[in-house]
């Protein structure tokens, strides 16, 4: 049993986020009317997805998690939101090293940016080999992120909760989502020559969670 358990854990260490029309969760989309979006004076806070409380691969999330983030600031310093009330997430400003400074002058703080809603699932499936030029690489079709163990671009930067001080749980990371296109606000992004699909500086956005305080943290590595 011990050997089988060890093998199962090894197989399950990475679970992919896969675009799936029947998935419980979504990337992109529009916030429901009951969700109160916080404001930041230097950048729009963008609604960019939803994780269902019924998602079996996210057992510590006991509420419907509406993902919001000011994706047009420097997220290489972490940004945190308090989800004590899941319908009224609050931006945490105290005891954080967040850099809230404006980066894009032509993307005002009150701009509305909406991306195409696409459903997705968490799935533990094996990659397939594809040929790119003269090389063969492994990939999971439809994958745009994964959970399990972070794949750091640079050094490991595990987040600590600004409320409890506890090391936060890694939920998942996201990369470029080419099919998730801007449906509202294209003219605003065009002013900064910003790509029209959902991405995070073409790096990874890492998402963390602290169950005791119900704090979500975001970190970007480029």
Secondary structure by P-SEA (a helix, b strand, c coil): caaaaaaaaaaacccccccccccccccbbbbcccbbbbbbccccccccbbbbcccccccccccccccccccccccccbbbbbcccccbbbbbccccccccccccccccccbbbbcbbbbbbbcbbbbbbbbcccbbbbbccccccccccccccccbbbbcccccccccccccccccccccccccaaaaaaaaccccccccccbbbbbbbbcccbbbbbbbcc
